[in-house]
Amino acid sequence: MAHVLSSRVLLRPTDLERSRAFYRDDLGLEIYREFGTGPERGTVFFLGGGFLEVSGHSDAPASPGVRLWLQVADVRAVHRELAGRGVAVEREPVREPWGLLEMWISDPDGVRICVVEVPADHPLRHRP
């Protein structure tokens, strides 16, 4: 494969405006760009080292196997922020046996989102 220059996850929601509002207003993701016009416009959000495009329409929610993994600096602060915005938290931050601090939420179509903090002493932060 050629060198990958950029990447993005594509979501086709059952209700475009509802999902766009969730990622923009509830999660607070910054917009990279929008394309098209009116209520059917697509929105691309910054997603760390990649992008999340919310566009188009699907008659059914995404496969239950689809997950988003969002690393943040302080998962407990994000928990407080999201709870303050009324986002339903499925599971509050918990330190997993593998050492990561994880919290779980879902988007309006049920796409599960893991919000994770990698502690400073975790092996993911250090390469021997």
Beta strands, then each sheet from edge to edge (+ up, - down):
strand 1: 8-11
strand 2: 31-35
strand 3: 42-47
strand 4: 50-54
strand 5: 67-71
strand 6: 89-95
strand 7: 101-106
strand 8: 112-117
sheet 1: 1+ 4+ 3- 2+
sheet 2: 5+ 8+ 7- 6+
end
